[in-house]
Each structure stands twice: as structure tokens, then as C-alpha cells.
Amino acid sequence: MTASSPTPLRAALLGLGMMGRHHARILQSLAGVELVGAVDPAGDRHGAVRDPALVHPTLDALLAANPVLDLAIVALPTEEHLPVALALAEAGVHMLIEKPLAASVAEGDEIIAACARAGVRAAVGHVERFNPALLALRERLSEGLLGDVFLVATERVGPFPERVRDVGVVKDLATHDLDIVAWIGDAPISSVAAQTSHRTGRPHEDLVLVTGRLASGVPFNSVVDWLTPTKSRRTRVLGDRGMLVAETVTADLTFYENGRVTSAWDSSQALRGVSEGNATRYALARAEPLRAELEAFRDLVAGDDAAPVVTLAQGLAALRSAEAVLASAAGGETVRIAR
Ligand SMILES: NC(=O)c1ccc[n+]([C@@H]2O[C@H](COP(=O)([O-])OP(=O)(O)OC[C@H]3O[C@@H](n4cnc5c(N)ncnc54)[C@H](O)[C@@H]3O)[C@@H](O)[C@H]2O)c1
């Protein structure tokens, strides 16, 4: 089956919250896909599903009404991912699970084993990998624009989203960064050292600072919090020839070129340094990342093994890095990550 084939894939959506409503909007206009049902015990509070008759209170009710389902999107609170993913695998339904893959590495392992046993195709919703600014940044790096890479740095800060109760900022938000640095740096994370804070009185951490290293030797750092009044999502890569900065909220990519050092310093101060050169802001086609993610998943379900989805193994790697970050913050030591 391809996107243009006459029989659309029968899709279900689990969770009609903040994220689910965006999935609903796109699923209802995605070529090759028909939204045939949705589940949310709280109903469709955002009015996201055009036909209210498609909304069910439980997964069992959805499966009873739809004996044939091709795919499901899991947009539930993180702690609900495991039981629902196991039930979908049992029912033979291919699934896209929102990030983070699960609440723990152990649960992520269970999901992976269940999908493998059932032979269902699955992917994780690390939507930043579909952001035009990060895709363009990665392409420029592979073309060698920066020369040697010295540092990958990310910042993901903003106000607290009231909805998140089950996990802290490390698993909810920093999993984006831990995935991005490994993807952009093209090497797994090999070690992390982290600090966390709890400032808002909730059971989990709301700020994390991570420094670490990729297996390639490139260092990285990430600053992630729910305490900042303004929202910023920024990835900065520093290299031999300058710096690339991707702003993923606006999908902008800028190259800051190193200038020539024409220092008037005398030879005793002859340190090798850089100066500011030209800056180039690239004009990018701004395709919606979530739509690109769902198109890739649709193609995977339709049989395209090369569809550019984020795999369960990649989702698990981000989760394993997140657990190492929490262990480092708790123990005050650098934690090595065995892959
Ligand atoms: N990719 C991203 O950038 C991104 C952004 C935000 C959230 N997320 C992820 O999406 C998931 C959902 O987050 P959200 O912000 O939409 O949360 P949310 O709380 O707004 O929505 C979750 C919805 O799931 C429903 N629900 C709870 N248990 C259920 C069950 N067993 N079956 C069906 N529905 C159930 C709730 O009633 C609620 O409406 C989380 O895993 C989160 O990490 C991803």
C-alpha cells in the first residue's frame, strides 16, 4: 500500500490531549490514512475528532468497534505507554509512540520485545528530528560546512506545562536533547554529568544541566528547564569554521562564519583565536514537523523499510541517556553509558 493506493490505512488515535489533538488534525487530512477511531476516557475536550461517534472511552471499546486496525498513535501520559503498547502489539496493530518511549528503560525493553514478538512495526515520536532547521543543520554538517565539530549544545527552556505529572523534565523534555545531540553528532552518548533542581514543589526535577561526551569524543551540553518565562529551543554546533544555530520554534538556521584573525596583538600575545565573520540565515521550506513524522510512519506501515522514522532502539537510547543523567545528578558523579 502506498499513500496513493485506493484503500487507506485504518488509523486509531489514543489520547486526545495537547499532543493528541495535533495528531488528530493531521490524521484527518493525511493521504493514504483514515482515522477510524480514538480513545480518551476524558472524551474529546478539544473537539479534535470531526465525528464524535469515533471517540471511545477505552481501548477495548475501540478494538471491539474496529476489528481491523492498521496503525495507532499513542499520545498518552508517559506512564500509560507500556500497558497500551502491549495491548496494541497483542492486537497486531502497528504503532507510533509519543516520546519518551516509556517511563523507564525496563518498560521500553518490554515494549520492544512485545513489538518484535508480534511482528508489528513501531516508531517513537521524537518530532524534533523532522524540524526543518535541524534537518538542514545536519545536512550542512555532513557537507563539511563547519569542518571539525568541537561542541554540540542545546537549550530547551520555558514555562511549566500544567499537564505533565508523571515524569520530570529529564524524561519529558531532555529526552529531545539527548536524542538530538546523538543524532546531530552522529555518535551515541558515552558519558554524562548532570545537575538537577526542584524549584516548583512537584515530586520530580524541573531543571537539568547536562555536560557529556559522544562516543566520537565530541563534547555536548544541554540546559533544559520548566522555570524560564520565555520559551527557547536552540541547538548550536561549533566547529573549525564557525557555528550553526538552529532555532526549532521558528525553524530558522543561521551560519556564523569565523572571520580572519587580523590581530594587532604582538607575538607574545599570539594566541590563535577566531573573530566574527559573515552570518548567513538560510531560507528553509517550513514543512510541519509532526506531519512529516506521520507521513514517515504511514510509509513504514505501508511497507517502506527505508521510511525515516525514529526507531524504538533510538527512543530507548534517549531514555537510557535520561536515566544516566538522573543517576549522575543523584550520585554527583560522571556516569558512563554502555551501549
Ligand atoms: N513530541 C513532542 O514534542 C511532545 C510534546 C508534548 C507531549 N508529548 C508526549 O505526548 C504524550 C501525551 O502528552 P500530552 O501533552 O498530550 O498530555 P495530555 O495530558 O495533554 O493528554 C493525555 C491524554 O490522554 C488521556 N488518557 C490518559 N490515559 C488514557 C488511556 N489509558 N487511554 C486513552 N487516553 C488516555 C488523558 O485523558 C488526556 O486527554 C506524552 O508522552 C508526552 O511526552 C510529546
The ligand as an SDF file (V2000), in Angstrom:
LIG
                    3D

 44 48  0  0  0  0  0  0  0  0999 V2000
    6.7030   15.2270   20.6060 N   0  0  0  0  0  0  0  0  0  0  0  0
    6.5500   16.2780   21.3590 C   0  0  0  0  0  0  0  0  0  0  0  0
    7.1500   17.3300   21.1700 O   0  0  0  0  0  0  0  0  0  0  0  0
    5.5890   16.1860   22.5220 C   0  0  0  0  0  0  0  0  0  0  0  0
    5.0220   17.3390   23.0660 C   0  0  0  0  0  0  0  0  0  0  0  0
    4.1200   17.2020   24.1120 C   0  0  0  0  0  0  0  0  0  0  0  0
    3.8310   15.9410   24.5940 C   0  0  0  0  0  0  0  0  0  0  0  0
    4.4160   14.8370   24.0510 N   0  0  0  0  0  0  0  0  0  0  0  0
    4.1440   13.4860   24.5620 C   0  0  0  0  0  0  0  0  0  0  0  0
    2.8150   13.1170   24.2120 O   0  0  0  0  0  0  0  0  0  0  0  0
    2.2580   12.3250   25.2460 C   0  0  0  0  0  0  0  0  0  0  0  0
    0.9620   12.9860   25.7120 C   0  0  0  0  0  0  0  0  0  0  0  0
    1.2370   14.2810   26.2090 O   0  0  0  0  0  0  0  0  0  0  0  0
    0.1350   15.4200   26.2310 P   0  0  0  0  0  0  0  0  0  0  0  0
    0.8430   16.6970   26.4440 O   0  0  0  0  0  0  0  0  0  0  0  0
   -0.7850   15.2990   25.0540 O   0  0  0  0  0  0  0  0  0  0  0  0
   -0.6440   15.0280   27.5690 O   0  0  0  0  0  0  0  0  0  0  0  0
   -2.1300   15.4180   27.9740 P   0  0  0  0  0  0  0  0  0  0  0  0
   -2.2380   15.1590   29.4310 O   0  0  0  0  0  0  0  0  0  0  0  0
   -2.5000   16.7610   27.4330 O   0  0  0  0  0  0  0  0  0  0  0  0
   -3.0300   14.3440   27.1830 O   0  0  0  0  0  0  0  0  0  0  0  0
   -3.0570   12.9770   27.5030 C   0  0  0  0  0  0  0  0  0  0  0  0
   -4.4850   12.4930   27.2330 C   0  0  0  0  0  0  0  0  0  0  0  0
   -4.5090   11.0740   27.3960 O   0  0  0  0  0  0  0  0  0  0  0  0
   -5.7310   10.7200   28.0280 C   0  0  0  0  0  0  0  0  0  0  0  0
   -5.5540    9.3950   28.6280 N   0  0  0  0  0  0  0  0  0  0  0  0
   -4.9970    9.0760   29.8240 C   0  0  0  0  0  0  0  0  0  0  0  0
   -4.9720    7.7280   29.9610 N   0  0  0  0  0  0  0  0  0  0  0  0
   -5.5030    7.2060   28.8290 C   0  0  0  0  0  0  0  0  0  0  0  0
   -5.7150    5.8800   28.3510 C   0  0  0  0  0  0  0  0  0  0  0  0
   -5.3410    4.7950   29.0500 N   0  0  0  0  0  0  0  0  0  0  0  0
   -6.2820    5.7030   27.1160 N   0  0  0  0  0  0  0  0  0  0  0  0
   -6.6130    6.7870   26.3720 C   0  0  0  0  0  0  0  0  0  0  0  0
   -6.4440    8.0720   26.7650 N   0  0  0  0  0  0  0  0  0  0  0  0
   -5.8840    8.2660   27.9820 C   0  0  0  0  0  0  0  0  0  0  0  0
   -5.9860   11.8510   29.0110 C   0  0  0  0  0  0  0  0  0  0  0  0
   -7.3730   11.9330   29.3560 O   0  0  0  0  0  0  0  0  0  0  0  0
   -5.5150   13.0650   28.2060 C   0  0  0  0  0  0  0  0  0  0  0  0
   -6.5640   13.6620   27.4630 O   0  0  0  0  0  0  0  0  0  0  0  0
    3.3320   12.2000   26.3420 C   0  0  0  0  0  0  0  0  0  0  0  0
    4.0680   11.0170   26.1380 O   0  0  0  0  0  0  0  0  0  0  0  0
    4.2220   13.3920   26.0800 C   0  0  0  0  0  0  0  0  0  0  0  0
    5.5530   13.1910   26.4870 O   0  0  0  0  0  0  0  0  0  0  0  0
    5.2700   14.9490   23.0110 C   0  0  0  0  0  0  0  0  0  0  0  0
  1  2  1  0
  2  3  2  0
  2  4  1  0
  4  5  1  0
  4 44  2  0
  5  6  2  0
  6  7  1  0
  7  8  2  0
  8  9  1  0
  8 44  1  0
  9 10  1  0
  9 42  1  0
 10 11  1  0
 11 12  1  0
 11 40  1  0
 12 13  1  0
 13 14  1  0
 14 15  2  0
 14 16  1  0
 14 17  1  0
 17 18  1  0
 18 19  2  0
 18 20  1  0
 18 21  1  0
 21 22  1  0
 22 23  1  0
 23 24  1  0
 23 38  1  0
 24 25  1  0
 25 26  1  0
 25 36  1  0
 26 27  1  0
 26 35  1  0
 27 28  2  0
 28 29  1  0
 29 30  1  0
 29 35  2  0
 30 31  1  0
 30 32  2  0
 32 33  1  0
 33 34  2  0
 34 35  1  0
 36 37  1  0
 36 38  1  0
 38 39  1  0
 40 41  1  0
 40 42  1  0
 42 43  1  0
M  CHG  2   8   1  16  -1
M  END
$$$$
